[in-house]
Amino acid sequence: MKARVTVTLKAGVLDPQGQAIEGSLKGLGFSGVASVRQGKVFDLVLDGASEEEARIAITQMCEKLLANTVIENYAVEISN
Amino acid sequence: MKARVTVTLKAGVLDPQGQAIEGSLKGLGFSGVASVRQGKVFDLVLDGASEEEARIAITQMCEKLLANTVIENYAVEISN
């Protein structure tokens, strides 16, 4: 069972890394860039679990380790 | 125009950060985790471009700044 967890900053949370990338892109001549926000992605492989069990386990992983839920949102996509 | 760029390590490239997360998840009792690979996601907002122009610009951004194409793959999703 494969899963992808995408962790992004909540709206309103300052993202200095994203701002630095935005500045660099403008410096390279990409003038149409209005905003950049950076997040993280985790590609997980889980052994022998049903999709429902996997979703429950991954939600716990996000709450405990993968995301800081005070400032970050997470989304879980499960494939086969 | 919004776009999401997902940058992931190519297969075979060592991912010590992913291995550390895998170890931590196992330490927390998630024994079913077989593999973790970490990547990056960039949420971009672009001013006034058609979807085709945006795709061309974002591909150039990936090649020049957002991804290290020696060791990383990138995927671009464009929405409205």
Backbone of each chain as nested JSON, in Angstrom:
{
  "chains": [
    {"id": "A", "residues": [
      {"number": 1, "name": "MET", "atoms": {"N": [0.839, -1.198, 0.0], "CA": [0.0, 0.0, 0.0], "C": [0.878, 1.253, 0.0]}},
      {"number": 2, "name": "LYS", "atoms": {"N": [0.681, 2.113, -1.0], "CA": [1.46, 3.352, -1.07], "C": [0.592, 4.533, -0.682]}},
      {"number": 3, "name": "ALA", "atoms": {"N": [1.207, 5.519, -0.07], "CA": [0.462, 6.712, 0.311], "C": [1.354, 7.923, 0.162]}},
      {"number": 4, "name": "ARG", "atoms": {"N": [0.725, 9.044, -0.159], "CA": [1.446, 10.321, -0.206], "C": [0.778, 11.267, 0.776]}},
      {"number": 5, "name": "VAL", "atoms": {"N": [1.594, 11.822, 1.688], "CA": [1.117, 12.817, 2.645], "C": [1.703, 14.163, 2.236]}},
      {"number": 6, "name": "THR", "atoms": {"N": [0.842, 15.15, 2.047], "CA": [1.296, 16.498, 1.695], "C": [1.028, 17.42, 2.871]}},
      {"number": 7, "name": "VAL", "atoms": {"N": [2.082, 18.053, 3.366], "CA": [1.978, 18.931, 4.524], "C": [2.249, 20.358, 4.063]}},
      {"number": 8, "name": "THR", "atoms": {"N": [1.282, 21.249, 4.298], "CA": [1.422, 22.639, 3.857], "C": [1.144, 23.57, 5.027]}},
      {"number": 9, "name": "LEU", "atoms": {"N": [1.742, 24.737, 4.99], "CA": [1.492, 25.728, 6.036], "C": [0.062, 26.231, 5.951]}},
      {"number": 10, "name": "LYS", "atoms": {"N": [-0.555, 26.465, 7.113], "CA": [-1.895, 27.041, 7.123], "C": [-1.854, 28.463, 6.583]}},
      {"number": 11, "name": "ALA", "atoms": {"N": [-2.988, 28.903, 6.046], "CA": [-3.093, 30.277, 5.545], "C": [-2.791, 31.237, 6.688]}},
      {"number": 12, "name": "GLY", "atoms": {"N": [-2.025, 32.282, 6.399], "CA": [-1.721, 33.274, 7.412], "C": [-0.426, 33.021, 8.15]}},
      {"number": 13, "name": "VAL", "atoms": {"N": [0.091, 31.789, 8.065], "CA": [1.364, 31.49, 8.72], "C": [2.489, 31.986, 7.81]}},
      {"number": 14, "name": "LEU", "atoms": {"N": [3.398, 32.764, 8.393], "CA": [4.51, 33.34, 7.629], "C": [5.385, 32.233, 7.056]}},
      {"number": 15, "name": "ASP", "atoms": {"N": [5.815, 32.389, 5.804], "CA": [6.649, 31.376, 5.146], "C": [7.906, 32.046, 4.569]}},
      {"number": 16, "name": "PRO", "atoms": {"N": [8.915, 32.274, 5.42], "CA": [10.122, 32.967, 4.933], "C": [10.842, 32.204, 3.831]}},
      {"number": 17, "name": "GLN", "atoms": {"N": [10.781, 30.867, 3.884], "CA": [11.432, 30.052, 2.844], "C": [10.749, 30.291, 1.491]}},
      {"number": 18, "name": "GLY", "atoms": {"N": [9.417, 30.283, 1.521], "CA": [8.665, 30.554, 0.296], "C": [8.947, 31.958, -0.236]}},
      {"number": 19, "name": "GLN", "atoms": {"N": [9.062, 32.918, 0.675], "CA": [9.344, 34.3, 0.254], "C": [10.728, 34.397, -0.382]}},
      {"number": 20, "name": "ALA", "atoms": {"N": [11.695, 33.648, 0.172], "CA": [13.046, 33.659, -0.401], "C": [13.035, 33.075, -1.81]}},
      {"number": 21, "name": "ILE", "atoms": {"N": [12.274, 31.991, -1.992], "CA": [12.177, 31.367, -3.32], "C": [11.502, 32.325, -4.296]}},
      {"number": 22, "name": "GLU", "atoms": {"N": [10.439, 32.991, -3.83], "CA": [9.749, 33.975, -4.667], "C": [10.726, 35.07, -5.107]}},
      {"number": 23, "name": "GLY", "atoms": {"N": [11.548, 35.564, -4.166], "CA": [12.537, 36.586, -4.505], "C": [13.55, 36.082, -5.52]}},
      {"number": 24, "name": "SER", "atoms": {"N": [13.987, 34.826, -5.342], "CA": [14.962, 34.257, -6.28], "C": [14.358, 34.093, -7.667]}},
      {"number": 25, "name": "LEU", "atoms": {"N": [13.106, 33.64, -7.731], "CA": [12.448, 33.466, -9.034], "C": [12.323, 34.816, -9.747]}},
      {"number": 26, "name": "LYS", "atoms": {"N": [11.94, 35.859, -8.997], "CA": [11.853, 37.193, -9.604], "C": [13.234, 37.639, -10.081]}},
      {"number": 27, "name": "GLY", "atoms": {"N": [14.266, 37.35, -9.28], "CA": [15.63, 37.69, -9.669], "C": [16.071, 36.987, -10.937]}},
      {"number": 28, "name": "LEU", "atoms": {"N": [15.505, 35.82, -11.201], "CA": [15.824, 35.065, -12.416], "C": [14.985, 35.534, -13.606]}},
      {"number": 29, "name": "GLY", "atoms": {"N": [14.096, 36.496, -13.364], "CA": [13.311, 37.055, -14.457], "C": [11.884, 36.545, -14.555]}},
      {"number": 30, "name": "PHE", "atoms": {"N": [11.457, 35.721, -13.597], "CA": [10.065, 35.227, -13.623], "C": [9.182, 36.253, -12.922]}},
      {"number": 31, "name": "SER", "atoms": {"N": [8.829, 37.322, -13.655], "CA": [8.162, 38.46, -13.025], "C": [6.698, 38.174, -12.694]}},
      {"number": 32, "name": "GLY", "atoms": {"N": [6.116, 37.147, -13.291], "CA": [4.704, 36.863, -13.065], "C": [4.404, 36.106, -11.785]}},
      {"number": 33, "name": "VAL", "atoms": {"N": [5.426, 35.835, -10.975], "CA": [5.203, 35.052, -9.758], "C": [4.594, 35.945, -8.681]}},
      {"number": 34, "name": "ALA", "atoms": {"N": [3.385, 35.629, -8.237], "CA": [2.71, 36.449, -7.239], "C": [2.926, 35.919, -5.833]}},
      {"number": 35, "name": "SER", "atoms": {"N": [3.123, 34.619, -5.694], "CA": [3.274, 34.04, -4.36], "C": [3.87, 32.64, -4.463]}},
      {"number": 36, "name": "VAL", "atoms": {"N": [4.725, 32.306, -3.501], "CA": [5.262, 30.937, -3.388], "C": [5.135, 30.513, -1.93]}},
      {"number": 37, "name": "ARG", "atoms": {"N": [4.581, 29.331, -1.697], "CA": [4.544, 28.749, -0.354], "C": [5.174, 27.368, -0.473]}},
      {"number": 38, "name": "GLN", "atoms": {"N": [6.083, 27.052, 0.441], "CA": [6.721, 25.733, 0.379], "C": [6.125, 24.788, 1.411]}},
      {"number": 39, "name": "GLY", "atoms": {"N": [5.972, 23.553, 1.014], "CA": [5.506, 22.517, 1.93], "C": [6.349, 21.264, 1.772]}},
      {"number": 40, "name": "LYS", "atoms": {"N": [5.896, 20.194, 2.408], "CA": [6.637, 18.933, 2.39], "C": [5.745, 17.82, 1.876]}},
      {"number": 41, "name": "VAL", "atoms": {"N": [6.375, 16.817, 1.299], "CA": [5.617, 15.656, 0.861], "C": [6.337, 14.406, 1.372]}},
      {"number": 42, "name": "PHE", "atoms": {"N": [5.564, 13.44, 1.857], "CA": [6.116, 12.18, 2.337], "C": [5.495, 11.053, 1.529]}},
      {"number": 43, "name": "ASP", "atoms": {"N": [6.353, 10.253, 0.877], "CA": [5.861, 9.074, 0.165], "C": [6.115, 7.853, 1.045]}},
      {"number": 44, "name": "LEU", "atoms": {"N": [5.025, 7.229, 1.484], "CA": [5.112, 6.111, 2.421], "C": [4.762, 4.811, 1.722]}},
      {"number": 45, "name": "VAL", "atoms": {"N": [5.425, 3.744, 2.119], "CA": [5.002, 2.39, 1.743], "C": [4.669, 1.67, 3.035]}},
      {"number": 46, "name": "LEU", "atoms": {"N": [3.444, 1.126, 3.09], "CA": [3.0, 0.419, 4.293], "C": [2.805, -1.056, 3.971]}},
      {"number": 47, "name": "ASP", "atoms": {"N": [3.232, -1.9, 4.896], "CA": [3.06, -3.344, 4.72], "C": [1.654, -3.764, 5.123]}},
      {"number": 48, "name": "GLY", "atoms": {"N": [1.1, -4.658, 4.336], "CA": [-0.104, -5.419, 4.649], "C": [-1.176, -4.741, 5.478]}},
      {"number": 49, "name": "ALA", "atoms": {"N": [-1.749, -3.684, 4.95], "CA": [-2.857, -3.056, 5.65], "C": [-3.958, -2.815, 4.636]}},
      {"number": 50, "name": "SER", "atoms": {"N": [-5.213, -2.836, 5.106], "CA": [-6.307, -2.445, 4.224], "C": [-6.246, -0.938, 4.061]}},
      {"number": 51, "name": "GLU", "atoms": {"N": [-6.971, -0.423, 3.071], "CA": [-6.947, 1.025, 2.85], "C": [-7.447, 1.778, 4.08]}},
      {"number": 52, "name": "GLU", "atoms": {"N": [-8.469, 1.2, 4.741], "CA": [-9.042, 1.886, 5.899], "C": [-8.043, 1.91, 7.066]}},
      {"number": 53, "name": "GLU", "atoms": {"N": [-7.393, 0.748, 7.304], "CA": [-6.377, 0.687, 8.368], "C": [-5.234, 1.643, 8.068]}},
      {"number": 54, "name": "ALA", "atoms": {"N": [-4.818, 1.669, 6.786], "CA": [-3.715, 2.543, 6.395], "C": [-4.08, 3.997, 6.653]}},
      {"number": 55, "name": "ARG", "atoms": {"N": [-5.324, 4.373, 6.307], "CA": [-5.732, 5.774, 6.48], "C": [-5.717, 6.152, 7.959]}},
      {"number": 56, "name": "ILE", "atoms": {"N": [-6.184, 5.233, 8.811], "CA": [-6.182, 5.511, 10.256], "C": [-4.748, 5.659, 10.764]}},
      {"number": 57, "name": "ALA", "atoms": {"N": [-3.868, 4.725, 10.353], "CA": [-2.478, 4.776, 10.814], "C": [-1.797, 6.063, 10.333]}},
      {"number": 58, "name": "ILE", "atoms": {"N": [-2.022, 6.432, 9.072], "CA": [-1.338, 7.608, 8.527], "C": [-1.848, 8.889, 9.198]}},
      {"number": 59, "name": "THR", "atoms": {"N": [-3.144, 8.923, 9.508], "CA": [-3.661, 10.09, 10.227], "C": [-2.968, 10.228, 11.577]}},
      {"number": 60, "name": "GLN", "atoms": {"N": [-2.764, 9.09, 12.265], "CA": [-2.047, 9.136, 13.549], "C": [-0.603, 9.596, 13.353]}},
      {"number": 61, "name": "MET", "atoms": {"N": [0.041, 9.086, 12.284], "CA": [1.431, 9.508, 12.002], "C": [1.514, 11.011, 11.794]}},
      {"number": 62, "name": "CYS", "atoms": {"N": [0.525, 11.557, 11.067], "CA": [0.514, 13.001, 10.812], "C": [0.35, 13.774, 12.107]}},
      {"number": 63, "name": "GLU", "atoms": {"N": [-0.589, 13.33, 12.926], "CA": [-0.871, 14.049, 14.166], "C": [0.312, 13.987, 15.129]}},
      {"number": 64, "name": "LYS", "atoms": {"N": [1.037, 12.839, 15.112], "CA": [2.116, 12.654, 16.092], "C": [3.47, 13.142, 15.603]}},
      {"number": 65, "name": "LEU", "atoms": {"N": [3.742, 13.025, 14.297], "CA": [5.109, 13.286, 13.837], "C": [5.211, 14.121, 12.556]}},
      {"number": 66, "name": "LEU", "atoms": {"N": [4.414, 13.774, 11.549], "CA": [4.703, 14.329, 10.216], "C": [4.31, 15.796, 10.07]}},
      {"number": 67, "name": "ALA", "atoms": {"N": [3.283, 16.2, 10.792], "CA": [2.82, 17.589, 10.669], "C": [2.763, 18.251, 12.043]}},
      {"number": 68, "name": "ASN", "atoms": {"N": [3.009, 19.536, 12.075], "CA": [2.768, 20.337, 13.268], "C": [1.395, 20.97, 13.07]}},
      {"number": 69, "name": "THR", "atoms": {"N": [0.391, 20.363, 13.696], "CA": [-0.994, 20.747, 13.373], "C": [-1.37, 22.137, 13.896]}},
      {"number": 70, "name": "VAL", "atoms": {"N": [-0.496, 22.755, 14.679], "CA": [-0.755, 24.135, 15.093], "C": [-0.631, 25.069, 13.881]}},
      {"number": 71, "name": "ILE", "atoms": {"N": [0.356, 24.794, 13.031], "CA": [0.619, 25.711, 11.913], "C": [0.497, 25.041, 10.543]}},
      {"number": 72, "name": "GLU", "atoms": {"N": [0.297, 23.719, 10.5], "CA": [0.301, 23.019, 9.212], "C": [-0.971, 22.2, 8.996]}},
      {"number": 73, "name": "ASN", "atoms": {"N": [-1.378, 22.122, 7.75], "CA": [-2.434, 21.209, 7.32], "C": [-1.789, 20.001, 6.666]}},
      {"number": 74, "name": "TYR", "atoms": {"N": [-2.515, 18.87, 6.674], "CA": [-1.999, 17.722, 5.934], "C": [-3.115, 17.087, 5.12]}},
      {"number": 75, "name": "ALA", "atoms": {"N": [-2.709, 16.476, 3.994], "CA": [-3.653, 15.759, 3.139], "C": [-3.059, 14.39, 2.854]}},
      {"number": 76, "name": "VAL", "atoms": {"N": [-3.899, 13.367, 2.852], "CA": [-3.451, 11.989, 2.65], "C": [-4.088, 11.447, 1.379]}},
      {"number": 77, "name": "GLU", "atoms": {"N": [-3.258, 10.924, 0.477], "CA": [-3.758, 10.228, -0.722], "C": [-3.229, 8.799, -0.666]}},
      {"number": 78, "name": "ILE", "atoms": {"N": [-4.118, 7.828, -0.8], "CA": [-3.7, 6.424, -0.764], "C": [-3.896, 5.815, -2.151]}},
      {"number": 79, "name": "SER", "atoms": {"N": [-2.887, 5.093, -2.629], "CA": [-3.014, 4.443, -3.938], "C": [-2.714, 2.956, -3.821]}},
      {"number": 80, "name": "ASN", "atoms": {"N": [-3.469, 2.178, -4.43], "CA": [-3.479, 0.691, -4.438], "C": [-3.029, 0.008, -3.152]}}
    ]},
    {"id": "B", "residues": [
      {"number": 1, "name": "MET", "atoms": {"N": [-3.796, 32.214, -11.656], "CA": [-3.435, 30.839, -11.998], "C": [-2.626, 30.219, -10.864]}},
      {"number": 2, "name": "LYS", "atoms": {"N": [-3.129, 29.107, -10.329], "CA": [-2.417, 28.42, -9.249], "C": [-1.741, 27.173, -9.782]}},
      {"number": 3, "name": "ALA", "atoms": {"N": [-0.611, 26.838, -9.197], "CA": [0.084, 25.619, -9.612], "C": [0.753, 24.992, -8.406]}},
      {"number": 4, "name": "ARG", "atoms": {"N": [0.847, 23.689, -8.446], "CA": [1.587, 22.956, -7.411], "C": [2.702, 22.18, -8.086]}},
      {"number": 5, "name": "VAL", "atoms": {"N": [3.929, 22.401, -7.61], "CA": [5.09, 21.655, -8.103], "C": [5.515, 20.688, -7.006]}},
      {"number": 6, "name": "THR", "atoms": {"N": [5.605, 19.416, -7.338], "CA": [6.055, 18.412, -6.371], "C": [7.418, 17.9, -6.805]}},
      {"number": 7, "name": "VAL", "atoms": {"N": [8.398, 18.028, -5.928], "CA": [9.773, 17.622, -6.222], "C": [10.113, 16.424, -5.343]}},
      {"number": 8, "name": "THR", "atoms": {"N": [10.498, 15.325, -5.974], "CA": [10.816, 14.105, -5.218], "C": [12.178, 13.577, -5.655]}},
      {"number": 9, "name": "LEU", "atoms": {"N": [12.833, 12.885, -4.763], "CA": [14.123, 12.281, -5.098], "C": [13.928, 11.173, -6.121]}},
      {"number": 10, "name": "LYS", "atoms": {"N": [14.877, 11.065, -7.057], "CA": [14.825, 9.961, -8.02], "C": [15.044, 8.636, -7.299]}},
      {"number": 11, "name": "ALA", "atoms": {"N": [14.526, 7.569, -7.886], "CA": [14.725, 6.228, -7.32], "C": [16.22, 5.954, -7.244]}},
      {"number": 12, "name": "GLY", "atoms": {"N": [16.641, 5.361, -6.143], "CA": [18.043, 5.007, -5.996], "C": [18.87, 6.058, -5.292]}},
      {"number": 13, "name": "VAL", "atoms": {"N": [18.358, 7.295, -5.211], "CA": [19.086, 8.346, -4.494], "C": [18.818, 8.169, -3.0]}},
      {"number": 14, "name": "LEU", "atoms": {"N": [19.902, 8.143, -2.23], "CA": [19.787, 7.945, -0.787], "C": [18.992, 9.086, -0.149]}},
      {"number": 15, "name": "ASP", "atoms": {"N": [18.116, 8.757, 0.806], "CA": [17.28, 9.768, 1.46], "C": [17.413, 9.629, 2.975]}},
      {"number": 16, "name": "PRO", "atoms": {"N": [18.486, 10.183, 3.565], "CA": [18.703, 10.03, 5.003], "C": [17.582, 10.641, 5.841]}},
      {"number": 17, "name": "GLN", "atoms": {"N": [16.986, 11.729, 5.344], "CA": [15.893, 12.372, 6.077], "C": [14.684, 11.425, 6.145]}},
      {"number": 18, "name": "GLY", "atoms": {"N": [14.374, 10.818, 4.987], "CA": [13.278, 9.844, 4.96], "C": [13.556, 8.657, 5.871]}},
      {"number": 19, "name": "GLN", "atoms": {"N": [14.814, 8.206, 5.883], "CA": [15.174, 7.068, 6.75], "C": [15.015, 7.436, 8.223]}},
      {"number": 20, "name": "ALA", "atoms": {"N": [15.379, 8.677, 8.568], "CA": [15.231, 9.123, 9.961], "C": [13.756, 9.147, 10.359]}},
      {"number": 21, "name": "ILE", "atoms": {"N": [12.909, 9.632, 9.44], "CA": [11.466, 9.684, 9.73], "C": [10.917, 8.262, 9.876]}},
      {"number": 22, "name": "GLU", "atoms": {"N": [11.369, 7.368, 8.988], "CA": [10.942, 5.959, 9.077], "C": [11.321, 5.378, 10.445]}},
      {"number": 23, "name": "GLY", "atoms": {"N": [12.552, 5.648, 10.889], "CA": [12.993, 5.161, 12.201], "C": [12.139, 5.718, 13.326]}},
      {"number": 24, "name": "SER", "atoms": {"N": [11.812, 7.023, 13.235], "CA": [10.995, 7.651, 14.273], "C": [9.592, 7.068, 14.302]}},
      {"number": 25, "name": "LEU", "atoms": {"N": [9.025, 6.823, 13.1], "CA": [7.67, 6.246, 13.049], "C": [7.673, 4.858, 13.671]}},
      {"number": 26, "name": "LYS", "atoms": {"N": [8.698, 4.054, 13.378], "CA": [8.784, 2.719, 13.983], "C": [8.942, 2.846, 15.496]}},
      {"number": 27, "name": "GLY", "atoms": {"N": [9.724, 3.812, 15.945], "CA": [9.899, 4.049, 17.375], "C": [8.6, 4.434, 18.066]}},
      {"number": 28, "name": "LEU", "atoms": {"N": [7.693, 5.068, 17.307], "CA": [6.382, 5.444, 17.863], "C": [5.391, 4.284, 17.804]}},
      {"number": 29, "name": "GLY", "atoms": {"N": [5.82, 3.136, 17.259], "CA": [4.954, 1.963, 17.243], "C": [4.29, 1.676, 15.909]}},
      {"number": 30, "name": "PHE", "atoms": {"N": [4.616, 2.46, 14.869], "CA": [4.017, 2.209, 13.551], "C": [4.877, 1.175, 12.821]}},
      {"number": 31, "name": "SER", "atoms": {"N": [4.662, -0.091, 13.169], "CA": [5.565, -1.152, 12.698], "C": [5.35, -1.49, 11.232]}},
      {"number": 32, "name": "GLY", "atoms": {"N": [4.212, -1.098, 10.665], "CA": [3.928, -1.463, 9.276], "C": [4.595, -0.579, 8.241]}},
      {"number": 33, "name": "VAL", "atoms": {"N": [5.404, 0.383, 8.671], "CA": [6.014, 1.307, 7.715], "C": [7.201, 0.628, 7.03]}},
      {"number": 34, "name": "ALA", "atoms": {"N": [7.128, 0.461, 5.725], "CA": [8.196, -0.213, 4.988], "C": [9.191, 0.782, 4.404]}},
      {"number": 35, "name": "SER", "atoms": {"N": [8.749, 1.985, 4.1], "CA": [9.635, 2.962, 3.47], "C": [9.041, 4.359, 3.577]}},
      {"number": 36, "name": "VAL", "atoms": {"N": [9.909, 5.345, 3.784], "CA": [9.499, 6.753, 3.759], "C": [10.503, 7.506, 2.896]}},
      {"number": 37, "name": "ARG", "atoms": {"N": [10.005, 8.302, 1.954], "CA": [10.865, 9.204, 1.163], "C": [10.276, 10.599, 1.294]}},
      {"number": 38, "name": "GLN", "atoms": {"N": [11.14, 11.567, 1.584], "CA": [10.624, 12.926, 1.733], "C": [10.903, 13.759, 0.49]}},
      {"number": 39, "name": "GLY", "atoms": {"N": [9.95, 14.576, 0.123], "CA": [10.119, 15.505, -0.98], "C": [9.601, 16.877, -0.608]}},
      {"number": 40, "name": "LYS", "atoms": {"N": [9.524, 17.751, -1.601], "CA": [9.11, 19.128, -1.371], "C": [7.931, 19.464, -2.27]}},
      {"number": 41, "name": "VAL", "atoms": {"N": [7.136, 20.407, -1.799], "CA": [6.028, 20.865, -2.632], "C": [6.038, 22.398, -2.639]}},
      {"number": 42, "name": "PHE", "atoms": {"N": [5.809, 22.965, -3.808], "CA": [5.762, 24.425, -3.932], "C": [4.396, 24.808, -4.474]}},
      {"number": 43, "name": "ASP", "atoms": {"N": [3.68, 25.654, -3.734], "CA": [2.399, 26.17, -4.21], "C": [2.636, 27.57, -4.754]}},
      {"number": 44, "name": "LEU", "atoms": {"N": [2.455, 27.706, -6.07], "CA": [2.74, 28.97, -6.749], "C": [1.449, 29.655, -7.161]}},
      {"number": 45, "name": "VAL", "atoms": {"N": [1.451, 30.971, -7.115], "CA": [0.394, 31.763, -7.738], "C": [1.075, 32.615, -8.81]}},
      {"number": 46, "name": "LEU", "atoms": {"N": [0.562, 32.515, -10.03], "CA": [1.137, 33.269, -11.145], "C": [0.125, 34.288, -11.644]}},
      {"number": 47, "name": "ASP", "atoms": {"N": [0.62, 35.479, -11.939], "CA": [-0.254, 36.534, -12.477], "C": [-0.446, 36.349, -13.971]}},
      {"number": 48, "name": "GLY", "atoms": {"N": [-1.679, 36.569, -14.4], "CA": [-2.039, 36.747, -15.798], "C": [-1.302, 35.935, -16.839]}},
      {"number": 49, "name": "ALA", "atoms": {"N": [-1.399, 34.631, -16.768], "CA": [-0.79, 33.812, -17.813], "C": [-1.813, 32.766, -18.23]}},
      {"number": 50, "name": "SER", "atoms": {"N": [-1.743, 32.357, -19.511], "CA": [-2.575, 31.239, -19.93], "C": [-1.99, 29.968, -19.32]}},
      {"number": 51, "name": "GLU", "atoms": {"N": [-2.768, 28.893, -19.359], "CA": [-2.279, 27.639, -18.775], "C": [-1.006, 27.183, -19.476]}},
      {"number": 52, "name": "GLU", "atoms": {"N": [-0.974, 27.381, -20.806], "CA": [0.194, 26.92, -21.559], "C": [1.435, 27.737, -21.204]}},
      {"number": 53, "name": "GLU", "atoms": {"N": [1.256, 29.088, -21.129], "CA": [2.381, 29.95, -20.735], "C": [2.86, 29.598, -19.329]}},
      {"number": 54, "name": "ALA", "atoms": {"N": [1.891, 29.366, -18.434], "CA": [2.248, 29.044, -17.055], "C": [3.057, 27.753, -17.006]}},
      {"number": 55, "name": "ARG", "atoms": {"N": [2.638, 26.753, -17.786], "CA": [3.331, 25.466, -17.76], "C": [4.773, 25.628, -18.258]}},
      {"number": 56, "name": "ILE", "atoms": {"N": [4.947, 26.441, -19.303], "CA": [6.301, 26.666, -19.833], "C": [7.159, 27.386, -18.786]}},
      {"number": 57, "name": "ALA", "atoms": {"N": [6.59, 28.436, -18.161], "CA": [7.347, 29.199, -17.164], "C": [7.717, 28.308, -15.975]}},
      {"number": 58, "name": "ILE", "atoms": {"N": [6.761, 27.493, -15.517], "CA": [7.02, 26.671, -14.328], "C": [8.063, 25.596, -14.635]}},
      {"number": 59, "name": "THR", "atoms": {"N": [8.031, 25.058, -15.844], "CA": [9.051, 24.076, -16.214], "C": [10.433, 24.722, -16.163]}},
      {"number": 60, "name": "GLN", "atoms": {"N": [10.53, 25.967, -16.657], "CA": [11.82, 26.675, -16.576], "C": [12.223, 26.934, -15.121]}},
      {"number": 61, "name": "MET", "atoms": {"N": [11.243, 27.3, -14.279], "CA": [11.543, 27.519, -12.848], "C": [12.096, 26.252, -12.209]}},
      {"number": 62, "name": "CYS", "atoms": {"N": [11.494, 25.107, -12.551], "CA": [11.946, 23.834, -11.991], "C": [13.366, 23.535, -12.44]}},
      {"number": 63, "name": "GLU", "atoms": {"N": [13.627, 23.728, -13.731], "CA": [14.95, 23.399, -14.272], "C": [16.027, 24.314, -13.689]}},
      {"number": 64, "name": "LYS", "atoms": {"N": [15.653, 25.594, -13.439], "CA": [16.657, 26.569, -13.002], "C": [16.808, 26.649, -11.491]}},
      {"number": 65, "name": "LEU", "atoms": {"N": [15.704, 26.444, -10.745], "CA": [15.784, 26.724, -9.302], "C": [15.113, 25.681, -8.412]}},
      {"number": 66, "name": "LEU", "atoms": {"N": [13.902, 25.277, -8.767], "CA": [13.111, 24.531, -7.782], "C": [13.576, 23.086, -7.592]}},
      {"number": 67, "name": "ALA", "atoms": {"N": [14.127, 22.487, -8.639], "CA": [14.562, 21.085, -8.533], "C": [16.017, 20.959, -8.954]}},
      {"number": 68, "name": "ASN", "atoms": {"N": [16.704, 20.019, -8.348], "CA": [18.039, 19.627, -8.803], "C": [17.843, 18.4, -9.679]}},
      {"number": 69, "name": "THR", "atoms": {"N": [17.82, 18.628, -10.989], "CA": [17.383, 17.551, -11.893], "C": [18.395, 16.41, -12.007]}},
      {"number": 70, "name": "VAL", "atoms": {"N": [19.556, 16.561, -11.392], "CA": [20.492, 15.434, -11.343], "C": [19.932, 14.334, -10.432]}},
      {"number": 71, "name": "ILE", "atoms": {"N": [19.337, 14.755, -9.322], "CA": [18.879, 13.77, -8.33], "C": [17.38, 13.832, -8.062]}},
      {"number": 72, "name": "GLU", "atoms": {"N": [16.675, 14.806, -8.648], "CA": [15.253, 14.965, -8.317], "C": [14.375, 14.979, -9.564]}},
      {"number": 73, "name": "ASN", "atoms": {"N": [13.176, 14.454, -9.404], "CA": [12.125, 14.571, -10.413], "C": [11.153, 15.668, -9.974]}},
      {"number": 74, "name": "TYR", "atoms": {"N": [10.455, 16.259, -10.943], "CA": [9.419, 17.207, -10.559], "C": [8.152, 16.948, -11.366]}},
      {"number": 75, "name": "ALA", "atoms": {"N": [7.021, 17.274, -10.732], "CA": [5.724, 17.153, -11.399], "C": [4.984, 18.466, -11.211]}},
      {"number": 76, "name": "VAL", "atoms": {"N": [4.29, 18.919, -12.252], "CA": [3.576, 20.196, -12.224], "C": [2.089, 19.934, -12.397]}},
      {"number": 77, "name": "GLU", "atoms": {"N": [1.28, 20.471, -11.483], "CA": [-0.188, 20.428, -11.619], "C": [-0.675, 21.867, -11.647]}},
      {"number": 78, "name": "ILE", "atoms": {"N": [-1.472, 22.195, -12.65], "CA": [-2.0, 23.559, -12.759], "C": [-3.505, 23.521, -12.529]}},
      {"number": 79, "name": "SER", "atoms": {"N": [-3.994, 24.452, -11.701], "CA": [-5.443, 24.502, -11.449], "C": [-5.957, 25.906, -11.708]}},
      {"number": 80, "name": "ASN", "atoms": {"N": [-7.05, 26.01, -12.351], "CA": [-7.741, 27.237, -12.831], "C": [-6.837, 28.42, -13.19]}}
    ]}
  ]
}
